[in-house]
């Protein structure tokens, strides 16, 4: 135990001695390092002082050089600045001189303008005086001219306006002539083809009827039996039928007169049956009248149905069929209206087929276009408007009703169907031989045509030809030129349309010719 303690004590002593030895050694090492560092620091400081001295010398040298260069640059800048200032002063002086020159020029111009204005004002005053003087002279001259010409200013102005209108119409005539020529060149071929086909394919027979019907008698004794004792039979007959019996010197014939063709037909059938029967007295007249009424009404229905079937327009209101059949006993300028209506239907169908529109509708409108003529004896008004109203009440198509009322221009045309019906109606009525009129009205119409044409200025002669379907006008060549001939033809046509009633259309031909005549002696 003691040994152990000794060992421990020795070890501790060794450790303590080693510890203090280490501290001493370290102190020695540290002291040597400090000495070395101090030496290095002194050396660095000395080096730095030497380098700083060198740099100070260099800096002084550079400073001197910079000052020298700066002085030189300042001298250069000053020199350039002085030159710029001199140049600017010179430029300013030049601009100032120029402005002064401009001001002098402006002053001179202002002075010149003032003088011009004074001259102008003076001249304006002189012009006003001249104008006033001329106005007075003009007034005096106008008064003198009015006195010489015996015309007032307004009358002279009216003459001048009229002359200008004539000149304008003259120029318009030239343009119209060109336009018509161009239009006709394109349209004539198609129009001629359509109308020619329509007329060629619709050549039907026409019956000429008037407001009287002639009933043939087996002998003149029958006239007395028709009259009856004290005129009893004829009185009953006329009261019952509503027509007049004309018993005159015509051998073996009596005449039935009435404007209602249906009543006239019933009376004709009644009288013929009475003549065949031989028993003519009031009771028998009434009996035969009833039979004739039924027979004619049935015939009217059959005729209407036949017309519908022949034209192929399909179903139609029975009321319209009955009214349509009455047209068989109605004539217009000698043309049977039912046959005319069928012809218009055919022509309208052909035109519609050529134009590519509804054929059946065109035929229907054509057949019904004159249906109002069957009622004109009972209803006041135009047959076109009456027919359109009847068709509306019996539920016809609006287009067809409008074409009926528009076919004589009572209303404006609106559709292609209206135009087709108008054209077809004109073709049927205007073709040669379709219609006729009494000799008195015929002569009167020709005289009216020639009178209307002769009323225009520059007309030498006027002749109505072609049964009144053409009026030929010969103008004075020294008063009317070729272009004015066009205007005159148009004006005559317009006046005929406005003042006359006629079937179809009337051609107006204006002829202008110049003749040079001399004699060999």
C-alpha positions as CSV (number, residue, x, y, z in Angstrom):
1,X,0.0,0.0,0.0
2,X,2.8,2.3,0.9
3,X,4.6,1.4,-2.3
4,X,1.5,2.2,-4.3
5,X,1.3,5.5,-2.6
6,X,4.9,6.1,-3.4
7,X,4.4,5.2,-7.0
8,X,1.5,7.5,-7.1
9,X,3.4,10.3,-5.5
10,X,6.3,9.9,-7.9
11,X,3.9,9.9,-10.9
12,X,2.2,13.0,-9.7
13,X,5.5,14.7,-9.3
14,X,6.5,13.8,-12.8
15,X,3.3,15.1,-14.2
16,X,3.6,18.4,-12.4
17,X,7.2,18.8,-13.6
18,X,6.1,18.0,-17.1
19,X,3.3,20.5,-17.0
20,X,5.4,23.3,-15.9
21,X,8.1,22.3,-18.4
22,X,5.6,22.5,-21.2
23,X,4.4,25.9,-20.1
24,X,7.9,27.2,-20.1
25,X,8.7,25.7,-23.6
26,X,5.6,27.3,-25.0
27,X,6.5,30.6,-23.6
28,X,9.8,30.3,-25.3
29,X,8.2,29.5,-28.6
30,X,5.7,32.3,-28.3
31,X,8.4,34.8,-27.5
32,X,10.4,33.8,-30.5
33,X,7.3,34.2,-32.8
34,X,6.6,37.7,-31.4
35,X,10.1,38.8,-32.1
36,X,9.9,37.5,-35.6
37,X,6.5,39.2,-36.2
38,X,7.8,42.6,-34.9
39,X,10.8,42.4,-37.3
40,X,8.5,41.6,-40.2
41,X,6.2,44.5,-39.3
42,X,9.1,46.9,-39.1
43,X,10.3,45.7,-42.5
44,X,6.8,46.1,-44.0
45,X,6.4,49.6,-42.6
46,X,9.7,50.7,-44.0
47,X,8.8,49.2,-47.4
48,X,5.5,51.0,-47.3
49,X,7.1,54.3,-46.4
50,X,9.5,53.9,-49.3
51,X,6.6,53.1,-51.7
52,X,4.6,56.0,-50.4
53,X,7.4,58.4,-51.0
54,X,7.8,57.0,-54.5
55,X,4.0,57.4,-55.2
56,X,4.1,60.9,-53.8
57,X,6.8,61.9,-56.2
58,X,4.9,60.3,-59.1
59,X,1.6,62.0,-58.0
60,X,3.3,65.4,-57.9
61,X,4.7,64.7,-61.4
62,X,1.2,63.7,-62.7
63,X,-0.4,66.7,-61.0
64,X,2.0,69.0,-62.8
65,X,1.3,67.3,-66.1
66,X,-2.5,67.5,-65.6
67,X,-2.3,71.2,-64.7
68,X,-0.3,71.9,-67.8
69,X,-2.7,69.9,-70.0
70,X,-5.7,71.6,-68.3
71,X,-4.3,75.0,-69.0
72,X,-3.7,74.1,-72.6
73,X,-7.3,72.7,-73.0
74,X,-8.8,75.8,-71.3
75,X,-6.8,77.9,-73.8
76,X,-8.2,75.8,-76.7
77,X,-11.8,76.0,-75.4
78,X,-11.5,79.7,-75.0
79,X,-10.2,80.1,-78.5
80,X,-13.1,77.9,-79.9
81,X,-15.7,79.8,-77.8
82,X,-14.5,83.1,-79.1
83,X,-14.7,81.9,-82.7
84,X,-18.3,80.5,-82.1
85,X,-19.3,83.8,-80.5
86,X,-17.9,85.8,-83.5
87,X,-19.7,83.4,-85.9
88,X,-23.0,83.7,-84.0
89,X,-22.7,87.5,-83.8
90,X,-22.2,87.6,-87.6
91,X,-25.2,85.3,-88.1
92,X,-27.3,87.4,-85.8
93,X,-26.2,90.6,-87.6
94,X,-27.1,89.0,-91.0
95,X,-30.5,87.9,-89.7
96,X,-31.1,91.4,-88.3
97,X,-30.2,93.0,-91.6
98,X,-32.6,90.5,-93.4
99,X,-35.4,91.3,-91.0
100,X,-34.9,95.0,-91.5
101,X,-35.0,94.4,-95.2
102,X,-38.3,92.4,-94.9
103,X,-39.9,95.1,-92.7
104,X,-39.0,97.7,-95.4
105,X,-40.5,95.4,-98.1
106,X,-43.7,94.8,-96.0
107,X,-44.1,98.5,-95.4
108,X,-43.8,99.2,-99.1
109,X,-46.3,96.4,-99.9
110,X,-48.7,97.7,-97.2
111,X,-48.5,101.1,-98.8
112,X,-49.1,99.7,-102.2
113,X,-52.1,97.6,-101.0
114,X,-53.6,100.7,-99.4
115,X,-53.2,102.5,-102.7
116,X,-54.8,99.5,-104.5
117,X,-57.7,99.5,-102.0
118,X,-58.3,103.1,-102.6
119,X,-58.3,102.5,-106.4
120,X,-60.6,99.5,-106.0
121,X,-63.0,101.4,-103.8
122,X,-63.0,104.2,-106.3
123,X,-63.7,101.7,-109.1
124,X,-66.4,100.0,-107.1
125,X,-68.1,103.3,-106.7
126,X,-67.8,103.9,-110.4
127,X,-69.1,100.4,-111.1
128,X,-72.1,101.0,-108.8
129,X,-72.8,104.3,-110.6
130,X,-72.5,102.5,-114.0
131,X,-74.8,99.7,-112.7
132,X,-77.4,102.2,-111.6
133,X,-77.1,104.0,-114.9
134,X,-77.4,100.7,-116.8
135,X,-80.4,99.6,-114.7
136,X,-82.1,102.9,-115.6
137,X,-81.2,102.4,-119.2
138,X,-82.4,98.8,-119.1
139,X,-85.7,99.7,-117.6
140,X,-86.2,102.4,-120.2
141,X,-85.2,99.9,-123.0
142,X,-87.5,97.2,-121.5
143,X,-90.4,99.7,-121.5
144,X,-89.5,100.7,-125.1
145,X,-89.3,97.0,-126.2
146,X,-92.6,96.2,-124.5
147,X,-94.2,99.0,-126.3
148,X,-92.6,97.9,-129.6
149,X,-93.4,94.2,-129.1
150,X,-96.7,94.9,-127.4
151,X,-95.7,92.2,-124.8
152,X,-95.1,92.6,-121.1
153,X,-92.1,91.2,-119.3
154,X,-94.2,88.3,-118.0
155,X,-95.6,87.5,-121.4
156,X,-92.1,87.5,-122.9
157,X,-90.9,85.3,-120.1
158,X,-93.8,82.9,-120.8
159,X,-92.8,82.8,-124.5
160,X,-89.2,82.1,-123.5
161,X,-90.3,79.4,-121.1
162,X,-92.4,77.8,-123.8
163,X,-89.5,77.9,-126.2
164,X,-87.3,76.3,-123.6
165,X,-89.9,73.6,-123.0
166,X,-90.1,72.9,-126.7
167,X,-86.3,72.7,-126.9
168,X,-86.3,70.3,-123.9
169,X,-89.0,68.2,-125.5
170,X,-87.0,68.2,-128.6
171,X,-83.9,66.8,-126.8
172,X,-86.1,64.4,-124.8
173,X,-87.6,63.2,-128.1
174,X,-84.1,62.3,-129.3
175,X,-83.4,60.3,-126.1
176,X,-86.8,58.6,-126.3
177,X,-86.1,57.6,-129.8
178,X,-82.8,56.1,-128.9
179,X,-84.2,54.3,-125.8
180,X,-87.2,53.0,-127.8
181,X,-85.0,51.7,-130.6
182,X,-82.8,49.9,-128.1
183,X,-85.8,48.5,-126.2
184,X,-87.6,47.4,-129.3
185,X,-84.5,45.7,-130.7
186,X,-84.5,43.4,-127.6
187,X,-88.2,43.0,-127.1
188,X,-89.8,42.8,-130.5
189,X,-88.7,39.3,-131.3
190,X,-90.1,37.8,-128.1
191,X,-93.3,39.9,-128.1
192,X,-94.1,39.1,-131.8
193,X,-93.5,35.4,-131.1
194,X,-95.8,35.3,-128.1
195,X,-98.6,37.4,-129.6
196,X,-98.5,35.6,-133.0
197,X,-98.7,32.2,-131.3
198,X,-101.5,33.4,-129.1
199,X,-103.6,34.7,-132.0
200,X,-102.9,31.7,-134.3
201,X,-103.9,29.2,-131.7
202,X,-107.1,31.0,-130.7
203,X,-108.9,31.6,-134.0
204,X,-112.5,31.0,-132.8
205,X,-115.8,32.0,-134.5
206,X,-117.6,35.1,-133.2
207,X,-121.3,35.7,-133.2
208,X,-122.6,39.2,-134.0
209,X,-125.5,40.3,-131.8
210,X,-127.2,43.6,-131.0
211,X,-129.8,44.9,-128.6
212,X,-132.6,43.5,-130.7
213,X,-133.7,40.0,-131.7
214,X,-135.8,39.2,-134.8
215,X,-138.5,36.6,-134.6
216,X,-139.8,35.2,-137.9
217,X,-143.5,34.7,-138.3
218,X,-145.3,32.1,-140.5
219,X,-147.5,34.9,-142.0
220,X,-148.5,38.5,-141.3
221,X,-151.8,37.4,-139.7
222,X,-149.7,36.3,-136.7
223,X,-148.9,39.9,-136.0
224,X,-152.6,40.6,-135.2
225,X,-152.7,37.6,-132.9
226,X,-149.6,38.7,-131.1
227,X,-151.1,42.1,-130.5
228,X,-154.5,40.7,-129.4
229,X,-157.8,42.3,-128.9
230,X,-157.2,46.0,-128.0
231,X,-153.5,45.2,-127.5
232,X,-154.2,42.8,-124.6
233,X,-151.7,40.1,-125.6
234,X,-148.8,42.4,-126.4
235,X,-149.4,44.4,-123.2
236,X,-149.2,41.2,-121.0
237,X,-146.2,40.0,-123.0
238,X,-144.2,43.2,-122.5
239,X,-145.1,43.6,-118.8
240,X,-144.2,40.0,-118.1
241,X,-140.9,39.8,-120.0
242,X,-139.8,43.4,-119.6
243,X,-138.9,43.9,-123.3
244,X,-140.5,45.8,-126.1
245,X,-142.2,44.2,-129.2
246,X,-141.8,46.3,-132.3
247,X,-144.5,45.4,-134.9
248,X,-143.8,47.4,-138.1
249,X,-144.1,46.9,-141.8
250,X,-141.4,44.3,-141.9
251,X,-143.0,41.3,-143.7
252,X,-143.4,38.2,-141.5
253,X,-141.2,39.4,-138.7
254,X,-141.4,41.2,-135.4
255,X,-138.5,42.7,-133.4
256,X,-137.8,42.2,-129.7
257,X,-135.9,45.1,-128.2
258,X,-134.1,45.3,-124.8
259,X,-130.7,46.1,-123.3
260,X,-130.9,43.1,-121.1
261,X,-129.8,40.1,-123.3
262,X,-131.1,37.4,-120.9
263,X,-134.6,38.9,-120.8
264,X,-134.5,39.4,-124.5
265,X,-133.6,35.7,-125.0
266,X,-136.3,34.5,-122.6
267,X,-138.8,36.7,-124.5
268,X,-137.6,35.3,-127.9
269,X,-138.0,31.7,-126.8
270,X,-141.4,32.5,-125.3
271,X,-142.7,34.1,-128.5
272,X,-141.4,31.3,-130.7
273,X,-143.1,28.7,-128.6
274,X,-146.3,30.7,-128.6
275,X,-146.1,30.9,-132.4
276,X,-145.5,27.1,-132.7
277,X,-148.4,26.4,-130.2
278,X,-150.8,28.8,-131.9
279,X,-152.7,29.6,-128.8
280,X,-151.8,33.2,-127.8
281,X,-153.7,34.6,-124.8
282,X,-152.6,36.0,-121.4
283,X,-152.7,32.7,-119.5
284,X,-150.8,30.8,-122.2
285,X,-148.3,33.7,-122.4
286,X,-147.6,33.3,-118.7
287,X,-147.2,29.5,-119.0
288,X,-144.9,29.7,-121.9
289,X,-142.8,32.4,-120.2
290,X,-142.3,30.2,-117.1
291,X,-141.1,27.3,-119.4
292,X,-138.8,29.6,-121.4
293,X,-137.3,31.1,-118.2
294,X,-136.5,27.6,-116.9
295,X,-135.1,26.6,-120.3
296,X,-132.9,29.7,-120.6
297,X,-131.6,29.5,-117.0
298,X,-130.7,25.9,-117.5
299,X,-128.9,26.8,-120.8
300,X,-127.1,29.6,-118.9
301,X,-125.8,27.0,-116.4
302,X,-124.8,24.6,-119.1
303,X,-123.0,27.4,-121.0
304,X,-121.1,28.3,-117.9
305,X,-120.1,24.8,-117.1
306,X,-119.0,24.3,-120.8
307,X,-116.8,27.4,-120.7
308,X,-115.2,26.1,-117.5
309,X,-114.7,22.7,-119.0
310,X,-113.3,24.0,-122.3
311,X,-110.7,26.2,-120.6
312,X,-109.7,23.5,-118.1
313,X,-109.5,25.8,-115.1
314,X,-110.8,23.2,-112.6
315,X,-113.4,23.7,-109.9
316,X,-115.3,27.0,-109.7
317,X,-118.0,28.4,-107.5
318,X,-121.5,27.5,-108.8
319,X,-122.6,31.2,-108.4
320,X,-119.8,32.2,-110.8
321,X,-120.7,29.5,-113.3
322,X,-124.3,30.9,-113.5
323,X,-123.1,34.5,-113.9
324,X,-120.5,33.3,-116.5
325,X,-123.2,31.6,-118.6
326,X,-125.2,34.9,-118.8
327,X,-122.3,36.3,-120.8
328,X,-123.5,34.2,-123.8
329,X,-126.3,36.7,-124.3
330,X,-124.1,39.8,-123.8
331,X,-122.2,41.5,-126.6
332,X,-119.5,44.2,-126.7
333,X,-119.1,46.1,-130.0
334,X,-120.8,43.1,-131.6
335,X,-118.4,40.6,-130.0
336,X,-120.0,37.8,-127.9
337,X,-118.6,38.3,-124.4
338,X,-118.6,34.7,-123.4
339,X,-116.6,33.7,-126.5
340,X,-114.4,36.7,-125.9
341,X,-113.8,35.6,-122.3
342,X,-112.9,32.1,-123.4
343,X,-110.5,33.5,-126.0
344,X,-108.9,35.7,-123.4
345,X,-108.4,32.7,-121.2
346,X,-106.7,30.8,-124.1
347,X,-104.5,33.7,-125.0
348,X,-103.6,34.4,-121.3
349,X,-102.7,30.7,-120.9
350,X,-100.4,30.8,-123.9
351,X,-98.7,34.0,-122.8
352,X,-98.2,32.6,-119.3
353,X,-96.6,29.4,-120.7
354,X,-94.2,31.5,-122.7
355,X,-93.3,33.6,-119.7
356,X,-93.0,30.6,-117.4
357,X,-95.7,31.5,-114.9
358,X,-98.9,29.7,-113.6
359,X,-101.0,28.8,-116.7
360,X,-104.1,27.6,-114.9
361,X,-104.3,30.8,-112.9
362,X,-103.8,32.9,-116.0
363,X,-106.6,31.1,-117.8
364,X,-108.9,31.4,-114.7
365,X,-108.3,35.2,-114.5
366,X,-108.8,35.5,-118.3
367,X,-112.1,33.7,-118.2
368,X,-113.5,35.7,-115.3
369,X,-112.1,39.1,-116.3
370,X,-115.4,40.4,-117.9
371,X,-117.8,38.6,-115.6
372,X,-119.1,41.9,-114.3
373,X,-120.7,42.6,-117.7
374,X,-123.4,40.1,-116.9
375,X,-124.5,42.3,-114.0
376,X,-124.0,45.9,-115.4
377,X,-127.8,46.1,-116.2
378,X,-128.6,45.5,-112.6
379,X,-125.8,47.2,-110.7
380,X,-124.3,50.7,-111.3
381,X,-120.6,51.0,-111.8
382,X,-117.7,49.7,-113.9
383,X,-117.9,46.1,-115.0
384,X,-114.3,45.5,-113.9
385,X,-115.0,46.6,-110.3
386,X,-118.4,44.8,-110.2
387,X,-116.8,41.6,-111.4
388,X,-113.9,41.9,-108.9
389,X,-116.4,42.5,-106.0
390,X,-118.5,39.4,-107.1
391,X,-115.3,37.2,-107.3
392,X,-114.3,38.3,-103.8
393,X,-117.7,37.5,-102.4
394,X,-117.5,34.1,-104.0
395,X,-114.0,33.4,-102.5
396,X,-111.8,33.7,-105.6
397,X,-108.1,34.1,-105.1
398,X,-107.0,37.7,-104.4
399,X,-104.6,37.8,-107.3
400,X,-107.4,36.9,-109.7
401,X,-109.8,39.4,-108.2
402,X,-107.1,42.1,-108.6
403,X,-106.5,41.2,-112.2
404,X,-110.2,41.5,-112.9
405,X,-110.5,45.0,-111.5
406,X,-107.2,46.1,-113.0
407,X,-107.8,44.9,-116.6
408,X,-109.1,48.4,-117.6
409,X,-106.8,50.3,-115.3
410,X,-109.5,51.2,-112.8
411,X,-106.7,50.3,-110.3
412,X,-103.0,50.1,-110.8
413,X,-101.5,46.8,-112.1
414,X,-99.4,45.1,-109.4
415,X,-98.5,41.6,-110.7
416,X,-97.5,39.9,-113.8
417,X,-101.0,38.2,-113.9
418,X,-102.6,41.7,-114.2
419,X,-100.5,42.5,-117.2
420,X,-101.1,39.2,-118.9
421,X,-104.9,39.6,-118.6
422,X,-104.7,43.2,-120.0
423,X,-102.6,42.0,-122.9
424,X,-104.8,39.0,-123.7
425,X,-108.0,41.2,-123.5
426,X,-106.4,43.7,-125.9
427,X,-105.4,40.9,-128.3
428,X,-108.9,39.4,-128.4
429,X,-110.6,42.8,-128.8
430,X,-108.2,44.4,-131.2
431,X,-107.7,41.7,-133.8
432,X,-109.3,42.4,-137.2
433,X,-113.0,41.4,-137.4
434,X,-113.4,40.8,-133.6
435,X,-115.7,43.7,-133.0
436,X,-118.0,46.1,-134.8
437,X,-120.0,49.1,-134.1
438,X,-122.9,51.1,-135.6
439,X,-122.2,53.1,-138.7
440,X,-123.1,56.4,-136.8
441,X,-120.7,55.8,-133.9
442,X,-118.1,54.5,-136.4
443,X,-118.2,57.7,-138.5
444,X,-118.2,59.8,-135.3
445,X,-115.2,58.0,-134.0
446,X,-113.2,58.6,-137.2
447,X,-114.1,62.3,-137.3
448,X,-113.0,62.6,-133.6
449,X,-109.7,61.0,-134.5
450,X,-109.0,63.3,-137.3
451,X,-110.1,66.4,-135.3
452,X,-107.8,65.5,-132.4
453,X,-104.8,65.0,-134.7
454,X,-105.5,68.3,-136.5
455,X,-105.4,70.4,-133.3
456,X,-101.6,70.2,-133.0
457,X,-99.2,72.8,-134.4
458,X,-97.5,72.0,-137.7
459,X,-100.1,69.5,-138.9
460,X,-101.0,69.7,-142.6
461,X,-103.5,66.8,-142.9
462,X,-104.8,63.9,-140.8
463,X,-106.5,60.7,-142.1
464,X,-108.2,57.9,-140.1
465,X,-107.7,54.6,-141.9
466,X,-107.9,50.8,-141.2
467,X,-111.5,51.2,-139.8
468,X,-110.3,53.7,-137.3
469,X,-107.4,51.6,-135.9
470,X,-104.8,53.9,-137.4
471,X,-104.5,57.6,-137.8
472,X,-102.0,59.0,-140.3
473,X,-100.8,62.5,-139.8
474,X,-98.8,64.5,-142.4
475,X,-96.8,67.3,-140.9
476,X,-95.3,70.5,-142.5
477,X,-91.6,69.7,-143.1
478,X,-90.5,73.3,-142.7
479,X,-92.1,73.6,-139.2
480,X,-91.6,70.0,-137.8
481,X,-88.3,68.1,-138.0
482,X,-87.8,64.3,-137.6
483,X,-87.3,64.4,-133.8
484,X,-90.3,66.6,-133.2
485,X,-92.4,64.1,-135.2
486,X,-91.8,61.6,-132.4
487,X,-93.1,64.0,-129.8
488,X,-96.2,64.8,-131.9
489,X,-97.0,61.1,-132.3
490,X,-96.7,60.6,-128.6
491,X,-98.8,63.7,-127.8
492,X,-101.6,62.6,-130.2
493,X,-101.6,59.1,-128.7
494,X,-101.9,60.5,-125.2
495,X,-104.7,62.9,-126.2
496,X,-106.6,60.0,-127.9
497,X,-106.3,57.9,-124.8
498,X,-107.6,60.7,-122.6
499,X,-110.5,61.9,-124.7
500,X,-111.9,58.8,-126.6
501,X,-113.3,55.4,-126.0
502,X,-112.5,52.7,-128.5
503,X,-111.9,48.9,-128.7
504,X,-108.4,47.7,-128.9
505,X,-105.7,50.2,-129.8
506,X,-105.1,52.9,-132.3
507,X,-101.8,53.3,-134.2
508,X,-100.6,56.9,-134.7
509,X,-98.3,57.4,-137.7
510,X,-96.7,60.8,-138.3
511,X,-95.3,61.3,-141.8
512,X,-92.8,64.0,-142.7
513,X,-91.6,64.5,-146.3
514,X,-89.9,67.2,-148.3
515,X,-90.6,67.7,-152.0
516,X,-88.6,69.7,-154.5
517,X,-90.7,70.7,-157.6
518,X,-89.6,72.5,-160.7
519,X,-90.9,72.7,-164.3
520,X,-89.1,72.3,-167.6
521,X,-90.3,74.9,-170.1
